[in-house]
Amino acid sequence: MLPGLLRFLLLWLGLGDWQVRSRRALVRDIWILSGLFMLWLAQPPLMMAVALFSTCLSFCVLDEGNWH
């Protein structure tokens, strides 16, 4: 379900035909925002949850499978 939902979200945002460079830039932005969020929260359980979610989201974005 998640890959289909993620594909729908990416196509809805108009990001269906990415290149590797733009994917890497998006992952960099995800990690910067999650790092700032972790600094703002400063609670170890929430920091671990944000880090695990960011890792999963990064792998989903960088997946080289076909979206179409």
N, C-alpha and C positions, 0 to 999 in steps of 0.2 A: 504494500500500500504506500509506503513512504516514497519509493522511487517514482511512482506514478503521480503522487501529490507534489513532489518536488519538481517533476517535469512540468506539470500543469502550472505551477507557480512561476517557474522560470520562463515558460512560453508566454504566460500572461504578462510578465514584466517586460517582454520583448528581448529576453536574453538567451534565446534558443540557439543562436549561431555564434557562440563565443570562440575566441581563440585562447591559446594557452596563456598568453601574457595577461589578458583581461581576467582570466580565472585566478591567476596568481595574485593579481592586484586586489581582487575581491577577497581572497583568503587573507591577504595581509591586512585589509581593512577589518575583517571579522576578528582577527587576533588582536588588533589594536583596540577595537571597541570592547572586546571581552576582557582584555587586560585592564583597561580603565574601569570597567564595571567591577572587576575583582578588587582593584585598589579602593574603589568607593565602598564596597561591601565589607571587606576585610574580616570575613568570617570563614574559617577553613572549610566547613561543609559546603557552603554556598560557592566558595572558590573552586572546590573540586567539581561541583556540579556544572558550573560555567565552563571550566576547562574541558571536561568530558564532552559537553554539548558542542563546544567550539571545535574540538577535534573531529567529532562525528560530522558536523556540518562541513568542515574543511575537506574531509574525505569525500563527501557527497558532491561537493562542487568540483573537486579535482578528478573525479572519476572520468575515465576516458571512454566509457561506454557510449553507445549511440543513443541519442535522445529522441530520434525520430523513428 
